[in-house]
Amino acid sequence: MSLQLKIDYPESLPDAMQKSREQFEEEAKWAMAAKLFEMKQISSGTAAALVGTDRVSFLLNLHRYNVVVIDLTEKELLSDLENA
């Protein structure tokens, strides 16, 4: 089962962003998925499904939203390097 989210926005917003309505709505989905992933609220797989793409493509596009794929603290990174 799939649910749908409806968001009201000004009719002029897509034009202001120099996008078609469809492009704007697609961009909004990506932005929401990227932010939820960044906040660690959803996995990359769930975020990819939300925007209708595969996980690798989602991860490769995160730079468009200034979201890092690997977000480790210095301590976590050093621990990973020691255990490599």
C-alpha positions, 0 to 999 in steps of 0.5 A, spaced: 500 500 500 502 506 498 500 513 501 500 520 498 502 526 501 499 533 498 503 539 499 500 546 497 505 551 494 504 558 490 502 557 483 508 561 481 513 557 485 516 553 479 516 559 474 520 562 480 525 557 480 525 556 472 522 549 472 516 546 470 511 544 475 513 536 474 521 538 475 519 542 481 515 537 484 520 531 482 526 536 485 521 537 492 521 529 492 529 529 492 530 534 497 525 531 502 528 524 501 535 527 501 534 531 508 530 525 511 536 521 509 541 526 512 537 526 519 538 519 519 530 518 519 530 513 513 535 509 510 538 510 503 534 504 500 527 507 503 529 514 500 531 511 493 524 508 493 521 515 495 524 518 489 523 512 484 530 510 483 535 505 485 540 506 492 546 507 488 543 512 484 540 516 490 547 516 493 550 518 487 546 524 487 546 526 494 552 532 493 546 536 489 543 537 496 550 538 500 549 531 503 555 527 505 554 519 504 559 517 509 558 521 516 562 519 521 565 522 527 573 523 527 573 517 533 568 513 528 573 514 522 579 512 526 576 506 529 574 504 522 581 505 520 584 501 526 580 495 524 581 495 517 
